[in-house]
Amino acid sequence: MYLAGVSYNPMDAQDNNFNYKIIFAALLVAVIVGILIAFYYSYAQSKNQMIYLEEEKSLLVKDLTLMRAEVDRLSGLNEVNEIELQTSRFRVQQLLDSVGRLNFSITKLKETRKELRKLELRFDSLKLKNNFLRYNNSLLANKYNETIKQLEELRGRASSMQQTESLLRETNKELTRELRIKSYLKLQDAEGSGFRLRAGRPIKTNKASVIEKLRGCVTILSDPNSKGDIKVLYLQFLDPNMAIIEDNASTISVSGNTYSKKVEIVYTGKEISICDAITVPEGSLAEGIYTLNVFEDERLLASTEFQLK
């Protein structure tokens, strides 16, 4: 059936169908081209990202390898706590193993970078501790060397003191032997007396108030073993109160002992009599019993008493 006033043309219908097909084909081509373009850009972006990730991966491996080498160096020096070193070495190796196995992504890269920063901070702390320990070790080494030097000086002093002590012991032994074998003079006939001076000539008297000199005499017996040695005798005059009488207001002190007069003689071994006197102020002596002691060194060899009136 055909509508009134409208004519139907089969050719127009075919043209319309053909136009639709062309439009559809063009749309299909546009879609395919769009997909290809999107795929190309996605591929290019992925490739760039992979290149970036590979470069970052290489840098991470390099940093971790350097850190592991430094940790091993510190471990070889034994300058840092071994437990901290073992922990750091284990964690670095974990990251190295993890980086080697990763199918990298930006997220994983950030995580690994963050972990690396933590390790670097911890490692910086270890290096500070190491520097502090090295400084302390240097101080200890200096102090140790100074102590060794002081010990050597003390050992030297101790050795010198031991040598000195040994020498003193030998000297004491020698002196002891000499004292044991020392032979003293044999004395007899000790005599004490008083004198006054008249025209410069001594006149013997026992009147105490006029006496100006006290004389002591003693006989040394012969000794065939003597070889002409110089002998020293000490005269000690004691008043009635047992006080030592001075010679011209002076006395002689030897080894804590006090004497009135020192007499030196050359003794050849023959019997000899010696006399010597001390000077006292006229009128200084009182009546009473006086004593004359004769010493050689510290040994009393002879003693006698005499009376002044």
Buried (B, 14 or more C-beta within 10 A) or exposed (E): EEEEEEEEEEEEEEEEEEEEEEEEEEEEEEEEEEEEEEEEEEEEEEEEEEEEBEEBBEEBBEBBEEBBEBBEEBBEEEBBEEEBBEEBBEBBEEBBEBBEEBEBEEEBBEEBBEBBEEBEEBBEEBEEBBEEBEEEEEEEEEEEEEEEEEEEEEEEEEEEEEEEEEEEEEEEEEEEEEEEEEEEBEBEEBBBBBBBBEEEEBEEBBEBBBBBBBBBBBBBEEBEEBEEEEBEBBBBBBBBEEEBBBBEEEBBEEEEBEBBBBBEBEBEBEEBEBEBBBBBEEEEBEEEEBBBBBBBBEEEBBBBEBEBE
